[in-house]
Amino acid sequence: MQNTIRKASKTITEQEARQILGVTEKTPWEDIIKKYERLFENNAKNGSFYLQSKVYRAKECLESIYKGKGEGGPS
């Protein structure tokens, strides 16, 4: 039960992931990666591990969605 609660607290919705990265449903995967890399690096420089984690979770969420749809997502 404890692991389920921990896992659920780390997942985010597709809508939240898109908001964090500033992308839409029509944004190509390549552009999502560019946004992710820029946001991840910016937050690494400023020392915001919390924001860096949110950016990473957003990319992770969208990655699984793009892979599932087979729409040119990550290989």
PAKOLNU-680946 format. One record per residue: residue number from 1; x, y, z of N, C-alpha, C, CB in turn. Coordinates in Angstrom, 2 decimals. Glycine has a CB too. Layout:
N
{pos=NUM&n_east=X&n_north=Y&n_up=Z&ca_east=X&ca_north=Y&ca_up=Z&c_east=X&c_north=Y&c_up=Z&cb_east=X&cb_north=Y&cb_up=Z}
...
# end
This chain:
75
{pos=1&n_east=0.82&n_north=-1.20&n_up=0.00&ca_east=0.00&ca_north=0.00&ca_up=0.00&c_east=0.87&c_north=1.26&c_up=0.00&cb_east=-0.94&cb_north=0.00&cb_up=1.21}
{pos=2&n_east=1.92&n_north=1.26&n_up=0.80&ca_east=2.80&ca_north=2.42&ca_up=0.90&c_east=3.45&c_north=2.73&c_up=-0.44&cb_east=3.87&cb_north=2.17&cb_up=1.97}
{pos=3&n_east=3.90&n_north=1.69&n_up=-1.18&ca_east=4.52&ca_north=1.91&ca_up=-2.49&c_east=3.54&c_north=2.49&c_up=-3.48&cb_east=5.08&cb_north=0.60&cb_up=-3.03}
{pos=4&n_east=2.27&n_north=2.07&n_up=-3.41&ca_east=1.24&ca_north=2.60&ca_up=-4.30&c_east=1.06&c_north=4.09&c_up=-4.07&cb_east=-0.09&cb_north=1.86&cb_up=-4.09}
{pos=5&n_east=1.04&n_north=4.49&n_up=-2.82&ca_east=0.88&ca_north=5.91&ca_up=-2.49&c_east=2.08&c_north=6.71&c_up=-3.00&cb_east=0.71&cb_north=6.10&cb_up=-0.98}
{pos=6&n_east=3.27&n_north=6.20&n_up=-2.78&ca_east=4.47&ca_north=6.89&ca_up=-3.26&c_east=4.47&c_north=7.02&c_up=-4.77&cb_east=5.73&cb_north=6.15&cb_up=-2.80}
{pos=7&n_east=4.12&n_north=5.94&n_up=-5.46&ca_east=4.11&ca_north=5.95&ca_up=-6.92&c_east=3.07&c_north=6.93&c_up=-7.45&cb_east=3.84&cb_north=4.54&cb_up=-7.47}
{pos=8&n_east=1.89&n_north=6.93&n_up=-6.85&ca_east=0.82&ca_north=7.82&ca_up=-7.30&c_east=1.20&c_north=9.29&c_up=-7.11&cb_east=-0.47&cb_north=7.51&cb_up=-6.55}
{pos=9&n_east=1.93&n_north=9.60&n_up=-6.08&ca_east=2.30&ca_north=10.99&ca_up=-5.83&c_east=3.34&c_north=11.49&c_up=-6.82&cb_east=2.82&cb_north=11.14&cb_up=-4.42}
{pos=10&n_east=4.03&n_north=10.60&n_up=-7.51&ca_east=5.06&ca_north=10.99&ca_up=-8.47&c_east=4.54&c_north=11.09&c_up=-9.90&cb_east=6.20&cb_north=10.01&cb_up=-8.42}
{pos=11&n_east=3.34&n_north=10.59&n_up=-10.15&ca_east=2.81&ca_north=10.64&ca_up=-11.51&c_east=2.07&c_north=11.95&c_up=-11.73&cb_east=1.89&cb_north=9.44&cb_up=-11.77}
{pos=12&n_east=2.09&n_north=12.41&n_up=-12.96&ca_east=1.37&ca_north=13.62&ca_up=-13.31&c_east=0.50&c_north=13.33&c_up=-14.52&cb_east=2.34&cb_north=14.80&cb_up=-13.59}
{pos=13&n_east=-0.48&n_north=14.16&n_up=-14.75&ca_east=-1.38&ca_north=13.98&ca_up=-15.88&c_east=-0.73&c_north=14.53&c_up=-17.15&cb_east=-2.73&cb_north=14.67&cb_up=-15.62}
{pos=14&n_east=-1.28&n_north=14.12&n_up=-18.27&ca_east=-0.78&ca_north=14.63&ca_up=-19.55&c_east=-0.95&c_north=16.14&c_up=-19.62&cb_east=-1.51&cb_north=13.96&cb_up=-20.73}
{pos=15&n_east=-2.09&n_north=16.63&n_up=-19.14&ca_east=-2.35&ca_north=18.07&ca_up=-19.16&c_east=-1.32&c_north=18.83&c_up=-18.33&cb_east=-3.77&cb_north=18.36&cb_up=-18.65}
{pos=16&n_east=-1.02&n_north=18.33&n_up=-17.14&ca_east=-0.03&ca_north=18.97&ca_up=-16.29&c_east=1.35&c_north=18.93&c_up=-16.95&cb_east=0.02&cb_north=18.30&cb_up=-14.90}
{pos=17&n_east=1.68&n_north=17.80&n_up=-17.56&ca_east=2.98&ca_north=17.65&ca_up=-18.23&c_east=3.10&c_north=18.67&c_up=-19.36&cb_east=3.15&cb_north=16.22&cb_up=-18.78}
{pos=18&n_east=2.04&n_north=18.84&n_up=-20.13&ca_east=2.07&ca_north=19.80&ca_up=-21.23&c_east=2.19&c_north=21.23&c_up=-20.72&cb_east=0.81&cb_north=19.66&cb_up=-22.10}
{pos=19&n_east=1.52&n_north=21.52&n_up=-19.60&ca_east=1.63&ca_north=22.86&ca_up=-19.00&c_east=3.05&c_north=23.14&c_up=-18.53&cb_east=0.65&cb_north=23.00&cb_up=-17.82}
{pos=20&n_east=3.65&n_north=22.18&n_up=-17.87&ca_east=5.01&ca_north=22.35&ca_up=-17.35&c_east=5.99&c_north=22.64&c_up=-18.48&cb_east=5.45&cb_north=21.10&cb_up=-16.57}
{pos=21&n_east=5.87&n_north=21.89&n_up=-19.57&ca_east=6.81&ca_north=22.05&ca_up=-20.69&c_east=6.38&c_north=23.13&c_up=-21.68&cb_east=6.96&cb_north=20.74&cb_up=-21.41}
{pos=22&n_east=5.14&n_north=23.61&n_up=-21.56&ca_east=4.66&ca_north=24.65&ca_up=-22.47&c_east=4.45&c_north=24.15&c_up=-23.88&cb_east=5.61&cb_north=25.80&cb_up=-22.48}
{pos=23&n_east=3.86&n_north=22.96&n_up=-24.01&ca_east=3.61&ca_north=22.37&ca_up=-25.33&c_east=2.14&c_north=22.00&c_up=-25.47&cb_east=4.51&cb_north=21.12&cb_up=-25.54}
{pos=24&n_east=1.72&n_north=21.77&n_up=-26.70&ca_east=0.34&ca_north=21.36&ca_up=-26.98&c_east=0.33&c_north=19.92&c_up=-27.47&cb_east=-0.32&cb_north=22.30&cb_up=-28.02}
{pos=25&n_east=-0.85&n_north=19.42&n_up=-27.74&ca_east=-0.99&ca_north=18.05&ca_up=-28.27&c_east=-0.38&c_north=17.92&c_up=-29.66&cb_east=-2.45&cb_north=17.64&cb_up=-28.31}
{pos=26&n_east=-0.26&n_north=19.03&n_up=-30.37&ca_east=0.27&ca_north=19.00&ca_up=-31.74&c_east=1.78&c_north=19.23&c_up=-31.80&cb_east=-0.44&cb_north=20.04&cb_up=-32.57}
{pos=27&n_east=2.40&n_north=19.46&n_up=-30.67&ca_east=3.84&ca_north=19.71&ca_up=-30.64&c_east=4.60&c_north=18.44&c_up=-30.99&cb_east=4.28&cb_north=20.24&cb_up=-29.26}
{pos=28&n_east=5.50&n_north=18.50&n_up=-31.98&ca_east=6.29&ca_north=17.31&ca_up=-32.34&c_east=7.22&c_north=16.90&c_up=-31.21&cb_east=7.10&cb_north=17.57&cb_up=-33.63}
{pos=29&n_east=7.55&n_north=15.62&n_up=-31.15&ca_east=8.41&ca_north=15.10&ca_up=-30.09&c_east=9.75&c_north=15.82&c_up=-30.03&cb_east=8.63&cb_north=13.61&cb_up=-30.29}
{pos=30&n_east=10.32&n_north=16.16&n_up=-31.18&ca_east=11.61&ca_north=16.83&ca_up=-31.22&c_east=11.55&c_north=18.17&c_up=-30.48&cb_east=12.06&cb_north=17.05&cb_up=-32.67}
{pos=31&n_east=10.45&n_north=18.90&n_up=-30.65&ca_east=10.29&ca_north=20.19&ca_up=-29.97&c_east=10.09&c_north=20.01&c_up=-28.47&cb_east=9.11&cb_north=20.96&cb_up=-30.56}
{pos=32&n_east=9.42&n_north=18.94&n_up=-28.09&ca_east=9.23&ca_north=18.64&ca_up=-26.66&c_east=10.59&c_north=18.40&c_up=-26.01&cb_east=8.30&cb_north=17.41&cb_up=-26.47}
{pos=33&n_east=11.44&n_north=17.64&n_up=-26.69&ca_east=12.78&ca_north=17.36&ca_up=-26.16&c_east=13.60&c_north=18.65&c_up=-26.03&cb_east=13.52&cb_north=16.36&cb_up=-27.06}
{pos=34&n_east=13.50&n_north=19.54&n_up=-27.02&ca_east=14.23&ca_north=20.81&ca_up=-26.95&c_east=13.77&c_north=21.63&c_up=-25.75&cb_east=14.03&cb_north=21.61&cb_up=-28.25}
{pos=35&n_east=12.46&n_north=21.71&n_up=-25.56&ca_east=11.93&ca_north=22.45&ca_up=-24.40&c_east=12.38&c_north=21.80&c_up=-23.10&cb_east=10.38&cb_north=22.51&cb_up=-24.46}
{pos=36&n_east=12.29&n_north=20.48&n_up=-23.06&ca_east=12.71&ca_north=19.75&ca_up=-21.86&c_east=14.16&c_north=20.06&c_up=-21.52&cb_east=12.52&cb_north=18.23&cb_up=-22.05}
{pos=37&n_east=15.05&n_north=19.95&n_up=-22.51&ca_east=16.47&ca_north=20.17&ca_up=-22.27&c_east=16.75&c_north=21.58&c_up=-21.79&cb_east=17.27&cb_north=19.89&cb_up=-23.55}
{pos=38&n_east=16.09&n_north=22.57&n_up=-22.40&ca_east=16.28&ca_north=23.96&ca_up=-22.00&c_east=15.81&c_north=24.19&c_up=-20.56&cb_east=15.53&cb_north=24.90&cb_up=-22.96}
{pos=39&n_east=14.60&n_north=23.72&n_up=-20.24&ca_east=14.07&ca_north=23.90&ca_up=-18.89&c_east=14.88&c_north=23.14&c_up=-17.85&cb_east=12.61&cb_north=23.46&cb_up=-18.84}
{pos=40&n_east=15.29&n_north=21.93&n_up=-18.19&ca_east=16.07&ca_north=21.12&ca_up=-17.26&c_east=17.40&c_north=21.80&c_up=-16.94&cb_east=16.32&cb_north=19.71&cb_up=-17.84}
{pos=41&n_east=18.08&n_north=22.29&n_up=-17.97&ca_east=19.37&ca_north=22.96&ca_up=-17.78&c_east=19.22&c_north=24.28&c_up=-17.02&cb_east=20.04&cb_north=23.23&cb_up=-19.13}
{pos=42&n_east=18.19&n_north=25.05&n_up=-17.35&ca_east=17.96&ca_north=26.32&ca_up=-16.65&c_east=17.75&c_north=26.09&c_up=-15.16&cb_east=16.75&cb_north=27.05&cb_up=-17.24}
{pos=43&n_east=17.02&n_north=25.07&n_up=-14.82&ca_east=16.76&ca_north=24.79&ca_up=-13.40&c_east=17.96&c_north=24.14&c_up=-12.73&cb_east=15.54&cb_north=23.89&cb_up=-13.26}
{pos=44&n_east=18.82&n_north=23.50&n_up=-13.48&ca_east=20.04&ca_north=22.94&ca_up=-12.90&c_east=20.99&c_north=24.07&c_up=-12.50&cb_east=20.74&cb_north=21.97&cb_up=-13.92}
{pos=45&n_east=21.06&n_north=25.10&n_up=-13.33&ca_east=21.94&ca_north=26.24&ca_up=-13.07&c_east=21.50&c_north=27.01&c_up=-11.83&cb_east=21.98&cb_north=27.17&cb_up=-14.28}
{pos=46&n_east=20.19&n_north=27.15&n_up=-11.67&ca_east=19.65&ca_north=27.92&ca_up=-10.55&c_east=19.51&c_north=27.10&c_up=-9.28&cb_east=18.32&cb_north=28.50&cb_up=-10.92}
{pos=47&n_east=19.79&n_north=25.82&n_up=-9.36&ca_east=19.75&ca_north=24.97&ca_up=-8.18&c_east=18.36&c_north=24.58&c_up=-7.71&cb_east=20.44&cb_north=25.63&cb_up=-7.09}
{pos=48&n_east=17.37&n_north=24.61&n_up=-8.60&ca_east=16.01&ca_north=24.24&ca_up=-8.20&c_east=15.75&c_north=22.78&c_up=-8.54&cb_east=14.97&cb_north=25.15&cb_up=-8.89}
{pos=49&n_east=16.09&n_north=21.91&n_up=-7.61&ca_east=15.89&ca_north=20.48&ca_up=-7.82&c_east=14.41&c_north=20.15&c_up=-7.96&cb_east=16.51&cb_north=19.68&cb_up=-6.67}
{pos=50&n_east=13.54&n_north=20.83&n_up=-7.22&ca_east=12.10&ca_north=20.59&ca_up=-7.30&c_east=11.59&c_north=20.85&c_up=-8.71&cb_east=11.34&cb_north=21.48&cb_up=-6.28}
{pos=51&n_east=11.92&n_north=22.00&n_up=-9.28&ca_east=11.46&ca_north=22.32&ca_up=-10.63&c_east=12.09&c_north=21.40&c_up=-11.66&cb_east=11.78&cb_north=23.78&cb_up=-10.98}
{pos=52&n_east=13.34&n_north=21.07&n_up=-11.46&ca_east=14.03&ca_north=20.14&ca_up=-12.35&c_east=13.31&c_north=18.79&c_up=-12.34&cb_east=15.51&cb_north=19.98&cb_up=-11.94}
{pos=53&n_east=12.88&n_north=18.35&n_up=-11.18&ca_east=12.15&ca_north=17.08&ca_up=-11.06&c_east=10.81&c_north=17.14&c_up=-11.77&cb_east=11.94&cb_north=16.73&cb_up=-9.59}
{pos=54&n_east=10.11&n_north=18.27&n_up=-11.65&ca_east=8.82&ca_north=18.43&ca_up=-12.32&c_east=9.01&c_north=18.38&c_up=-13.84&cb_east=8.15&cb_north=19.77&cb_up=-11.91}
{pos=55&n_east=10.04&n_north=19.02&n_up=-14.33&ca_east=10.34&ca_north=19.02&ca_up=-15.77&c_east=10.64&c_north=17.60&c_up=-16.23&cb_east=11.52&cb_north=19.96&cb_up=-16.09}
{pos=56&n_east=11.43&n_north=16.87&n_up=-15.46&ca_east=11.77&ca_north=15.49&ca_up=-15.81&c_east=10.52&c_north=14.61&c_up=-15.82&cb_east=12.81&cb_north=14.92&cb_up=-14.83}
{pos=57&n_east=9.67&n_north=14.73&n_up=-14.81&ca_east=8.44&ca_north=13.93&ca_up=-14.74&c_east=7.51&c_north=14.27&c_up=-15.90&cb_east=7.71&cb_north=14.17&cb_up=-13.40}
{pos=58&n_east=7.48&n_north=15.53&n_up=-16.31&ca_east=6.64&ca_north=15.94&ca_up=-17.44&c_east=7.12&c_north=15.26&c_up=-18.72&cb_east=6.66&cb_north=17.47&cb_up=-17.61}
{pos=59&n_east=8.43&n_north=15.27&n_up=-18.93&ca_east=8.99&ca_north=14.61&ca_up=-20.13&c_east=8.72&c_north=13.12&c_up=-20.08&cb_east=10.50&cb_north=14.87&cb_up=-20.24}
{pos=60&n_east=8.89&n_north=12.53&n_up=-18.92&ca_east=8.66&ca_north=11.10&ca_up=-18.74&c_east=7.20&c_north=10.73&c_up=-19.06&cb_east=9.01&cb_north=10.69&cb_up=-17.30}
{pos=61&n_east=6.28&n_north=11.54&n_up=-18.61&ca_east=4.85&ca_north=11.31&ca_up=-18.87&c_east=4.56&c_north=11.37&c_up=-20.37&cb_east=3.99&cb_north=12.34&cb_up=-18.12}
{pos=62&n_east=5.02&n_north=12.43&n_up=-21.02&ca_east=4.75&ca_north=12.59&ca_up=-22.45&c_east=5.48&c_north=11.54&c_up=-23.28&cb_east=5.16&cb_north=13.98&cb_up=-22.91}
{pos=63&n_east=6.64&n_north=11.13&n_up=-22.82&ca_east=7.40&ca_north=10.09&ca_up=-23.51&c_east=6.58&c_north=8.80&c_up=-23.59&cb_east=8.74&cb_north=9.82&cb_up=-22.79}
{pos=64&n_east=5.95&n_north=8.42&n_up=-22.50&ca_east=5.16&ca_north=7.19&ca_up=-22.50&c_east=3.93&c_north=7.33&c_up=-23.40&cb_east=4.73&cb_north=6.82&cb_up=-21.08}
{pos=65&n_east=3.36&n_north=8.52&n_up=-23.45&ca_east=2.19&ca_north=8.75&ca_up=-24.31&c_east=2.59&c_north=8.69&c_up=-25.78&cb_east=1.55&cb_north=10.12&cb_up=-23.99}
{pos=66&n_east=3.69&n_north=9.35&n_up=-26.14&ca_east=4.13&ca_north=9.35&ca_up=-27.53&c_east=4.55&c_north=7.95&c_up=-27.98&cb_east=5.29&cb_north=10.32&cb_up=-27.72}
{pos=67&n_east=5.20&n_north=7.20&n_up=-27.10&ca_east=5.57&ca_north=5.83&ca_up=-27.44&c_east=4.33&c_north=4.98&c_up=-27.68&cb_east=6.43&cb_north=5.20&cb_up=-26.32}
{pos=68&n_east=3.33&n_north=5.16&n_up=-26.83&ca_east=2.10&ca_north=4.38&ca_up=-26.94&c_east=1.34&c_north=4.66&c_up=-28.22&cb_east=1.21&cb_north=4.67&cb_up=-25.77}
{pos=69&n_east=1.40&n_north=5.91&n_up=-28.69&ca_east=0.71&ca_north=6.29&ca_up=-29.92&c_east=1.52&c_north=5.96&c_up=-31.16&cb_east=0.38&cb_north=7.77&cb_up=-29.89}
{pos=70&n_east=2.81&n_north=5.72&n_up=-30.97&ca_east=3.68&ca_north=5.44&ca_up=-32.12&c_east=3.80&c_north=6.63&c_up=-33.04&cb_east=3.16&cb_north=4.27&cb_up=-32.88}
{pos=71&n_east=3.79&n_north=7.83&n_up=-32.47&ca_east=3.81&ca_north=9.05&ca_up=-33.27&c_east=5.18&c_north=9.70&c_up=-33.29&cb_east=2.80&cb_north=10.03&cb_up=-32.74}
{pos=72&n_east=6.19&n_north=8.94&n_up=-33.62&ca_east=7.51&ca_north=9.52&ca_up=-33.74&c_east=8.14&c_north=9.87&c_up=-32.41&cb_east=7.45&cb_north=10.74&cb_up=-34.58}
{pos=73&n_east=7.70&n_north=9.21&n_up=-31.39&ca_east=8.26&ca_north=9.45&ca_up=-30.06&c_east=9.67&c_north=8.91&c_up=-29.97&cb_east=7.39&cb_north=8.82&cb_up=-28.99}
{pos=74&n_east=10.17&n_north=8.84&n_up=-28.77&ca_east=11.55&ca_north=8.38&ca_up=-28.58&c_east=11.73&c_north=6.95&c_up=-29.00&cb_east=11.96&cb_north=8.54&cb_up=-27.14}
{pos=75&n_east=12.95&n_north=6.62&n_up=-29.41&ca_east=13.22&ca_north=5.24&ca_up=-29.85&c_east=13.79&c_north=4.41&c_up=-28.74&cb_east=14.16&cb_north=5.23&cb_up=-31.02}
# end
